[in-house]
């Protein structure tokens, strides 16, 4: 008889998958965020409704890895120099939003009867914003690079940094008298240990991670790179958690330290599937944590408090962002994204209750309020975004002028062909990103000053991570004909506005690429052979114009035959020969001459009539 422990994990996994598959497409069908679909699915399968899953806390502790992976991917997009340039928004806007929101929410909580320590805990917990929801909504809108998106991220980043001192503050609020000195010393010791851990992580990232991934890349085992990426992310998260910082903060630091790495896009592509699944699981866990009985028992209070909390946080964030030179529309859109309570509210509020700062009833009410704000916030953000877009004046039609600009080019493959292609782009100072799966080529490309990353160009996730959707042109320069066709097919389906230029291996491959509808193709030896022929003709006495005219005639005849073969099949005009072999474009004036018996037999096996002659003997 099978041991039940071997199948004990399957029912909850199937339940989560079924909930996501049903709820998310349904919500997206009505134009709502996928986050709401996950939250609704969590409520449905949670202990308050169908009770398919009874322990929401156990699930959430595992699902928080999704938030960790999300922060790692965010860090990968932020080079240290860019992060330093955001310091004013992080420290200024982020600190102001936190102080104002926590102060007002805490004052209201104290007025409603909570103790001073409990009011501070509730104020800090509810002032935090949901990083996962805000970044997910920005990703769905494609607004991460917009000014309001960057300001929103700066506030979220400050909040993640603030988690460590908040966690150290709560035990101090719960102690009195002589115990304060001891707790203060413990807090200072913890802060010193945290700073030491951050310094060690920065040192390791600066000097060890790139050589580590370079060594693994030489093995050629893709699954090892995936395992190494998870090892780095989760290892950094665990170190930060053990020194009192948040796991998300550790993952974010690891991402920032790898932001300049050649392996960044490959890491991003490896982590992305885990991030998406676990982040959805986290949202479902939040939905499961909503106690519907508690909500119904306190319906009036929560019905007033949840919308009031969301609206106040929108107003507070919008006012601060407007004061920091954002426009009103950008400030309101960012405020709407920052309105839901954060993931760490589900850590801080239970901690405050365990320390005696909150009664179990008050802690449960505050937790339900945080969960409801995560349900209401995305809906309100959607409505506000639609309202602002409706009020906005229609954009003026402006003709694009690309003169003097540097279009973005993604080059896949940095071998002999790709290196020559990029030389001209380099001379024009055009922004070029190169993808290659060969470590030595990556090292060579570093001399050119391009952005070049380790990765498999046939993977859609790698192409997306490298910015294929935003490039003006994608140049496919690899020498693998099947891989090139796969890239063309994927790019045409996923990035229909991007021009595709492809290297063709031979005539058959060129026709296959034409059928795949590439914008431009070049047979890898055709033009170089024509150039070689022109110089040979000049060496035989023809001038440049005469030789060029002959070469142009050859080129035109070849193009005509290529068009016929494209329309009628590769064997068109070749008596249905099953494969393509080199053929003259015009009928030769002389018969072929074999200079040895073996050569004559080979030619005759191909069906050609041959003039026989010995070495040095003229044919009859």
C-alpha positions in Angstrom: 0.0 0.0 0.0 1.4 3.4 -1.0 2.5 5.7 1.8 0.1 8.6 2.1 3.0 11.0 2.7 4.0 10.6 -1.0 0.8 12.2 -2.2 0.1 14.6 0.6 1.4 17.6 -1.3 -0.6 17.0 -4.5 -4.1 18.1 -3.3 -3.0 21.6 -2.2 -0.9 22.1 -5.3 -3.7 21.1 -7.6 -6.1 23.3 -5.6 -3.8 26.4 -6.1 -3.3 25.6 -9.8 -7.1 25.2 -10.3 -7.9 28.4 -8.4 -5.4 30.4 -10.5 -6.5 28.9 -13.8 -10.1 29.7 -13.1 -9.9 33.1 -11.3 -7.1 35.0 -13.1 -8.4 34.6 -16.7 -11.9 35.5 -15.5 -10.7 38.7 -13.8 -8.5 39.6 -16.8 -11.5 39.1 -19.1 -13.3 41.9 -17.3 -10.2 44.2 -17.5 -9.2 43.7 -13.9 -5.7 43.0 -12.5 -4.4 39.4 -12.1 -3.7 40.3 -8.5 -7.5 40.5 -7.8 -7.9 37.1 -9.4 -5.4 35.6 -7.1 -6.9 37.3 -4.0 -10.4 36.1 -4.9 -9.1 32.6 -5.5 -7.5 32.6 -2.1 -10.7 33.7 -0.4 -12.7 31.0 -2.2 -10.4 28.1 -1.3 -9.4 29.4 2.1 -10.7 28.4 5.6 -13.4 31.1 5.5 -15.3 29.8 2.5 -14.7 26.3 0.9 -12.0 25.4 3.5 -10.1 23.4 0.9 -6.9 24.8 2.4 -7.1 25.3 6.2 -3.6 26.7 7.2 -3.1 30.0 5.4 -0.1 31.0 7.5 1.9 27.9 6.5 1.3 28.6 2.9 2.1 32.3 3.2 5.5 31.6 4.7 6.5 29.6 1.7 4.8 32.0 -0.8 6.8 34.9 0.5 9.7 33.5 -1.6 7.7 35.0 -4.5 8.2 38.5 -3.1 11.9 37.7 -2.5 12.3 36.7 -6.2 10.4 39.8 -7.3 12.8 42.1 -5.4 15.8 40.2 -6.9 14.5 40.9 -10.4 13.9 44.5 -9.6 17.5 44.7 -8.3 18.8 43.3 -11.6 17.3 46.3 -13.4 19.1 48.8 -11.1 22.8 49.3 -11.7 24.5 50.8 -8.6 25.0 54.1 -10.4 21.3 54.4 -11.2 20.4 53.5 -7.6 22.7 56.2 -6.3 21.0 58.7 -8.7 17.6 57.9 -7.0 18.9 58.7 -3.5 16.9 61.9 -3.2 13.6 60.2 -4.0 14.4 57.2 -1.8 15.3 59.2 1.3 13.2 62.3 0.7 9.9 61.1 -0.7 10.0 57.7 0.9 10.7 59.1 4.4 8.1 61.8 4.1 5.4 59.3 3.0 6.3 56.9 5.8 6.3 59.6 8.5 3.0 61.2 7.4 1.1 58.0 6.8 2.2 56.2 10.0 1.7 59.4 12.1 -1.9 59.9 11.0 -2.9 56.2 11.1 -1.3 55.8 14.5 -3.0 58.9 15.9 -6.4 57.6 14.8 -5.7 54.2 16.2 -4.7 55.8 19.6 -7.9 57.9 19.5 -9.9 54.7 19.0 -8.5 53.3 22.2 -5.3 51.5 21.4 -2.3 51.8 23.7 0.5 54.2 22.5 2.7 51.2 21.6 -0.1 49.4 19.8 -1.0 52.6 17.9 2.6 53.0 16.7 2.7 49.4 15.6 -0.6 49.6 13.7 0.5 53.0 12.1 3.8 51.6 10.9 2.3 48.3 9.6 -0.6 50.0 7.7 1.7 52.8 6.4 3.7 50.3 4.4 2.7 49.6 0.8 2.4 46.3 -1.0 5.6 46.1 -3.2 4.3 43.0 -5.0 1.0 44.6 -6.0 2.5 47.9 -7.0 5.2 46.3 -9.2 2.8 43.8 -10.7 0.4 46.6 -11.7 3.3 48.6 -13.1 4.5 45.6 -15.1 1.0 45.0 -16.5 0.7 48.6 -17.6 4.3 48.7 -18.9 4.9 51.9 -16.9 8.0 50.8 -14.8 10.2 53.3 -16.7 7.7 56.2 -16.5 8.4 59.0 -14.0 5.6 58.1 -11.7 6.7 54.4 -11.8 10.2 55.4 -10.7 8.9 57.6 -7.9 6.6 54.8 -6.8 9.5 52.4 -6.7 11.7 54.8 -4.7 9.0 54.9 -2.0 8.7 51.1 -2.0 12.5 50.7 -1.7 12.6 53.1 1.3 9.9 51.0 3.0 11.9 47.8 2.4 14.9 49.5 3.9 12.8 50.7 6.9 11.7 47.1 7.8 14.9 46.5 9.8 14.6 49.4 12.2 10.8 48.8 12.6 11.4 45.2 13.6 14.0 46.4 16.1 11.6 49.1 17.4 8.7 46.9 18.3 10.5 45.0 21.2 11.6 48.4 22.6 8.0 49.6 22.6 7.0 46.5 24.5 9.6 46.9 27.3 9.7 49.4 30.2 12.1 50.5 33.0 15.5 48.9 33.3 14.8 46.4 30.5 15.0 49.3 28.1 18.8 49.6 28.4 19.2 45.9 27.7 16.9 46.0 24.8 18.6 49.1 23.4 21.9 47.3 23.6 20.5 44.3 21.9 19.0 46.5 19.1 22.4 48.2 18.6 24.2 44.9 18.5 21.6 43.6 15.9 22.1 46.8 13.8 25.9 46.3 13.8 25.5 42.7 12.8 23.1 43.7 10.0 25.6 46.3 8.7 28.4 43.7 8.8 26.2 41.2 6.8 25.4 43.8 4.2 29.1 44.6 3.8 30.0 40.9 3.4 27.2 40.5 0.8 28.5 43.5 -1.2 32.1 42.2 -1.1 31.0 38.8 -2.2 28.9 40.3 -5.0 31.7 42.5 -6.2 34.5 39.9 -6.3 33.0 36.4 -6.3 29.7 36.2 -8.2 30.9 37.0 -11.7 33.8 34.4 -11.6 31.4 31.9 -10.0 28.8 32.2 -12.9 31.6 32.3 -15.5 32.9 29.0 -14.2 29.4 27.4 -14.2 28.6 28.7 -17.7 31.6 26.9 -19.1 30.0 23.6 -18.1 27.2 24.2 -20.6 24.6 22.8 -18.2 21.6 25.2 -18.2 20.0 23.6 -15.1 23.1 24.3 -13.1 22.8 28.0 -13.9 19.2 27.9 -12.8 20.2 26.2 -9.5 23.0 28.7 -9.0 20.7 31.6 -9.5 18.3 30.3 -6.9 21.2 29.6 -4.6 22.4 33.2 -4.8 19.0 34.7 -4.3 17.7 32.5 -1.5 21.1 32.5 0.2 21.3 36.3 0.3 17.7 36.3 1.6 18.5 33.8 4.3 21.6 35.8 5.5 19.6 39.0 5.7 16.7 37.3 7.6 19.1 35.8 10.1 20.6 39.3 10.9 17.2 40.9 11.4 16.7 42.4 7.9 14.0 41.4 5.5 14.6 38.5 3.1 13.4 40.8 0.3 16.1 43.3 1.1 18.8 40.6 0.8 17.4 39.5 -2.5 17.3 43.1 -3.8 20.9 43.7 -2.8 22.0 40.5 -4.6 20.1 41.7 -7.7 21.8 45.2 -7.6 25.2 43.6 -7.3 24.5 41.5 -10.4 23.0 44.3 -12.4 26.2 45.0 -14.3 27.0 41.3 -14.8 27.1 39.8 -18.3 24.9 37.0 -17.0 22.1 39.3 -15.9 19.6 38.4 -18.7 20.1 34.7 -18.3 19.6 34.9 -14.5 16.5 37.0 -15.1 15.1 34.4 -17.5 15.9 31.5 -15.1 14.2 33.2 -12.1 11.1 34.6 -13.8 9.0 31.4 -13.9 9.6 30.8 -10.2 8.8 34.4 -9.4 5.5 34.4 -11.3 4.2 31.1 -9.7 5.2 31.9 -6.1 4.0 35.5 -6.3 0.6 34.3 -7.4 0.7 31.8 -4.5 1.5 34.7 -2.1 -1.5 36.7 -3.3 -3.7 33.6 -2.8 -2.3 33.1 0.7 -3.3 36.7 1.5 -6.8 36.0 0.3 -6.9 32.9 2.5 -5.9 35.0 5.5 -9.1 37.1 5.3 -11.4 35.8 8.0 -14.9 36.3 6.6 -16.5 35.7 9.9 -14.5 38.4 11.5 -15.3 40.7 8.6 -19.0 40.0 9.0 -18.9 40.5 12.7 -17.2 43.9 12.2 -18.7 44.7 8.9 -19.6 48.3 9.6 -16.2 49.2 11.1 -14.2 47.5 8.2 -16.6 48.9 5.6 -15.7 52.4 6.7 -12.1 51.8 7.7 -10.8 49.9 4.6 -11.9 52.5 2.0 -10.8 55.3 4.3 -7.4 53.8 4.7 -6.9 53.4 1.0 -8.2 56.9 0.2 -6.0 58.5 2.9 -2.9 56.8 1.7 -3.6 57.9 -1.9 -4.0 61.5 -0.7 -0.9 61.4 1.5 1.4 59.9 -1.1 -0.1 62.2 -3.9 0.5 65.3 -1.8 4.1 64.4 -1.1 4.8 63.5 -4.7 3.2 66.6 -6.0 5.4 68.7 -3.6 8.4 66.9 -5.1 7.7 68.3 -8.6 5.5 65.5 -9.9 2.4 66.4 -11.9 -1.0 65.9 -10.2 -1.9 63.0 -12.5 1.4 61.2 -11.9 1.2 61.9 -8.2 -2.4 60.4 -8.0 -1.5 57.4 -10.1 1.6 56.7 -7.9 -0.5 57.2 -4.7 -3.1 54.7 -6.0 -0.4 52.1 -6.4 0.9 52.8 -2.9 -2.5 52.6 -1.2 -2.7 48.8 -0.3 -1.1 47.8 3.0 2.2 46.0 2.5 3.2 42.3 2.8 5.1 43.0 6.0 1.9 44.0 7.7 1.3 40.3 8.1 4.6 40.0 9.9 4.5 43.2 12.0 0.9 42.9 13.3 1.3 39.3 14.6 4.6 40.2 16.1 3.0 43.2 17.9 0.3 41.0 19.3 2.8 38.4 20.5 4.7 41.2 22.3 1.5 42.4 24.0 1.3 45.7 22.1 -2.1 44.6 20.6 -4.8 42.4 22.0 -5.7 39.4 19.9 -8.9 41.0 18.8 -7.3 44.3 17.8 -4.5 42.4 16.0 -7.1 40.4 14.0 -9.0 43.5 13.1 -5.9 45.3 11.9 -4.8 42.2 9.9 -8.2 42.0 8.2 -8.0 45.7 7.4 -4.6 45.2 5.8 -5.9 42.3 3.7 -9.1 44.2 2.6 -6.9 47.2 1.6 -5.0 44.8 -0.7 -8.3 43.8 -2.2 -9.7 47.3 -2.6 -6.5 49.1 -3.6 -6.0 47.5 -7.0 -9.6 48.1 -8.0 -9.4 51.7 -7.0 -6.1 52.1 -8.8 -7.7 50.7 -12.0 -10.6 53.1 -11.7 -8.4 56.1 -11.0 -6.1 55.2 -14.0 -9.1 55.0 -16.3 -10.5 58.3 -15.0 -7.2 60.1 -15.5 -6.8 58.7 -19.0 -10.4 59.8 -19.9 -9.7 63.3 -18.6 -6.3 63.6 -20.4 -6.2 65.5 -23.6 -5.7 63.4 -26.7 -2.0 63.2 -27.6 -0.8 65.3 -30.5 0.2 63.4 -33.5 4.0 63.8 -33.9 5.9 62.4 -36.8 8.9 60.5 -35.6 12.3 61.8 -36.8 15.0 59.3 -36.4 17.7 61.5 -37.8 20.6 61.9 -35.5 19.2 59.2 -33.1 20.8 55.9 -32.2 18.3 53.1 -32.8 18.5 50.1 -30.4 19.8 46.9 -32.0 19.8 43.4 -30.5 22.4 41.2 -32.0 22.0 37.4 -31.3 25.3 35.7 -31.8 28.8 37.3 -31.6 30.7 34.9 -33.8 32.6 35.8 -37.0 29.5 37.1 -38.7 28.1 39.0 -35.7 31.4 40.7 -35.0 31.6 42.1 -38.5 28.0 43.3 -38.3 28.6 45.2 -35.1 31.6 47.0 -36.4 29.5 49.5 -38.5 27.1 50.0 -35.6 30.0 50.7 -33.3 31.3 53.4 -35.6 27.9 55.1 -35.5 27.7 54.9 -31.7 24.5 53.0 -32.0 23.1 51.4 -28.8 23.8 47.6 -29.2 23.0 44.7 -27.0 24.5 41.3 -27.8 23.4 37.9 -26.6 25.7 34.9 -26.8 26.0 31.6 -25.0 29.8 31.3 -25.4 31.8 32.7 -22.4 34.9 33.4 -24.5 32.9 35.5 -27.0 31.4 37.4 -24.1 35.0 38.3 -22.9 35.9 39.3 -26.5 32.8 41.5 -26.8 33.7 43.4 -23.7 36.5 45.1 -25.7 33.8 46.6 -28.0 32.0 48.4 -25.2 28.6 46.7 -26.1 26.1 45.6 -23.5 26.6 41.8 -23.9 25.0 39.1 -21.8 25.3 35.4 -21.5 22.1 33.6 -22.6 20.5 31.3 -25.1 18.9 33.4 -27.8 16.4 30.7 -28.7 14.6 31.2 -25.4 11.7 33.6 -25.4 12.3 34.6 -21.8 15.9 35.5 -22.6 14.8 37.6 -25.6 12.2 39.4 -23.5 14.7 40.1 -20.7 17.3 41.4 -23.2 14.7 44.0 -24.5 13.8 42.4 -27.8 10.4 44.0 -27.7 11.8 47.5 -27.4 14.6 47.1 -30.0 14.3 48.7 -33.4 16.0 45.8 -35.1 16.9 42.2 -34.0 19.9 40.8 -36.0 20.0 37.0 -35.9 23.7 36.2 -36.6 24.0 32.6 -35.3 25.2 29.8 -37.6 22.6 27.3 -36.5 19.9 27.3 -39.2 17.2 25.6 -37.1 17.8 27.9 -34.1 17.6 30.9 -36.4 14.2 29.8 -37.7 13.0 29.3 -34.1 14.1 32.8 -33.1 12.3 34.3 -36.2 9.1 32.4 -35.5 9.1 33.5 -31.8 10.0 37.1 -32.5 7.3 37.4 -35.2 4.7 36.1 -32.8 5.8 38.0 -29.7 7.4 41.2 -31.1 5.5 42.0 -34.3 6.7 45.6 -34.6 10.4 44.7 -34.5 12.4 44.4 -37.7 14.2 41.1 -38.1 17.5 40.8 -40.0 18.7 37.2 -40.4 21.9 35.4 -41.5 21.1 32.6 -43.9 23.3 29.5 -43.9 22.6 28.7 -47.6 19.9 28.9 -50.3 17.5 26.5 -48.7 17.8 28.3 -45.4 17.3 31.6 -47.1 14.0 30.5 -48.6 12.9 29.1 -45.3 13.6 32.5 -43.7 11.7 34.2 -46.5 8.7 32.1 -45.7 9.0 33.0 -42.1 8.7 36.7 -43.3 12.0 38.1 -42.1 12.5 41.8 -43.1 16.0 41.2 -44.5 18.3 38.2 -45.0 21.8 37.7 -46.2 23.4 34.4 -47.2 26.5 34.3 -45.2 28.9 33.7 -48.2 27.0 35.1 -51.2 28.0 38.8 -51.2 31.6 38.0 -50.1 31.8 35.6 -53.0 30.5 38.1 -55.5 33.0 40.7 -54.2 35.8 38.1 -54.7 34.6 37.4 -58.2 34.6 41.1 -59.1 38.2 41.5 -58.0 39.1 38.3 -60.0 37.5 39.7 -63.1 39.5 42.9 -62.6 42.6 40.8 -62.3 41.9 39.3 -65.7 41.8 42.8 -67.3 38.3 44.1 -67.0 37.9 47.6 -65.5 35.8 48.2 -62.3 32.6 49.3 -64.1 32.6 46.2 -66.5 33.3 43.8 -63.6 30.6 45.4 -61.4 28.1 45.2 -64.3 28.7 41.5 -64.6 28.4 41.0 -60.9 25.2 42.9 -60.8 23.8 40.7 -63.6 24.7 37.6 -61.6 23.0 39.1 -58.5 19.8 39.9 -60.5 19.6 36.4 -62.0 20.1 34.9 -58.6 17.3 37.0 -57.2 14.9 36.0 -60.0 15.6 32.3 -59.5 15.2 32.7 -55.7 11.8 34.3 -56.3 10.7 31.4 -58.5 11.9 28.9 -56.0 10.1 30.8 -53.2 6.8 30.7 -55.1 6.9 27.3 -56.8 9.1 25.3 -54.5 12.8 24.7 -54.1 13.0 22.2 -57.0 11.3 24.6 -59.5 13.1 24.3 -62.9 15.5 21.6 -61.5 13.5 18.6 -62.8 12.3 18.0 -59.2 15.8 17.3 -57.9 15.3 16.4 -54.2 18.0 18.7 -53.0 19.6 22.0 -54.1 23.1 22.0 -55.5 25.1 24.8 -57.1 24.0 25.6 -60.6 25.1 28.0 -63.3 22.9 31.0 -63.9 23.6 30.8 -67.7 24.2 27.8 -70.0 28.0 27.1 -70.2 29.5 27.2 -73.6 31.8 24.2 -72.9 31.2 20.8 -71.6 32.8 19.8 -68.2 36.2 18.2 -68.5 37.4 15.5 -66.1 41.1 15.5 -65.5 41.2 12.0 -64.1 39.2 8.7 -64.3 38.0 9.0 -60.7 36.7 12.6 -61.4 34.9 11.4 -64.5 33.0 8.7 -62.6 32.0 11.2 -59.9 30.6 13.6 -62.5 28.8 10.9 -64.5 27.2 9.6 -61.3 25.5 13.1 -61.0 24.0 12.7 -64.5 26.2 15.1 -66.3 27.7 14.6 -69.7 31.4 14.9 -69.5 34.2 15.4 -71.9 37.0 12.9 -71.2 40.6 13.9 -71.2 43.8 13.1 -69.3 45.7 15.5 -67.2 47.0 18.2 -69.5 45.1 16.8 -72.5 42.5 18.9 -74.3 38.9 17.6 -74.5 37.6 16.6 -77.9 
